[in-house]
């Protein structure tokens, strides 16, 4: 798992979790979760797969509803189910480790 970030603002990092099997790459891509402005995450009922959530209004770029979620798990569709389960657990373990620190 790695993250890409610009630290000149408080936007969440872009997160990419990679898994390889026999040279084939599988990835989850999304955003870290920032606990700012009252946003809190309850990992007990947090769904990280944004495709499984029904929103009342459309998502926009920079929308905080993206925070902590990955866009899709298409790379895992033809792989053993345990690969996605493991990746989801790792995702949940690391998505809130991006708390912004003032320089």
N, C-alpha and C positions, 0 to 999 in steps of 0.2 A: 504494500500500500504506500502510495506517496501522495503528496499534496503540492499544489501550485498556488501561490498567493502573491498578491501585491500588498505590502505592509504599509502603504501610504494611506490606507483607509481601513475601515473595520469590516469590510465584506468577508464572507466566509471563504475559506480555501476551496479550490476545486480538488476533489478527492478521486483517486483512481486506485482500485484494488484489483490486482492481477493474480491470476492463477494459471498455471501451465500444466498440461498433461500431454506427454509425447509430442512436444513441440507445438501443440495447439493452445492458443491464448484464449482465456476467458476473462472478462473484465466487468466490474461494476463501476459506473461513473456517476458522480454527483457532487454534492456539496457537504462541507462540514457543518456542524450545528454550533451557532454562537448563542451563548446565554447572555444576551444584552437586551436592554429596553424591555425587561419583564418577560422575555421569552425563556421558558423552561421546558425541559424535555423529561418526560416520564418514560424510561426505557421499558417499563412493564407493559405499556399498551401503545408504544410508538411503532408505526408501520414505516419501515425505511424504503419500501418499493413504491415510488410515487404512482406507478401505473395501477396500483390496487386501491387508490383513494379517489373517491368521487368528491370533487370540489363544486361549490355552488357557483363560483365565478371562475373565469379562465385564469390560468397562471400566466404571469408576465415575467420577463427577465428581471432578476433581482428580487423576486417575490420571496419573502421569508418562509413560505410554505415549502420551498425547495430545500430549506436547510435540513441537513441530516439525512437526506434521501438520495437514492440513486435513481437514474432515469429508466433503466430497463435491465432485465437479466436475460436478454436474448441469447447471449453467448453460451448460456447454460442449458438451453432447451434440450439439446441432444446428449447431454452429459448425465452421469449418475446424480440423483437428487441430493445426495450427501454433499456434493461439491457446492451447490448453491446454499445449502443450510450452513455449511462451514463458513462460506464467504459472508453471508448475512450476519452471522455471529461476530466475525472479525470486524465487519463494518460497524455494527453497534458498539463494539468495544472501543473503536478509535474515533468516531465521528465528532465527539465533543472535546477532543484534545487540542482544539485550535483556538482556544480563548485568546483574544487579542491582548497583547501586552504593550503598554505605552513605551516608546523608545526613550 
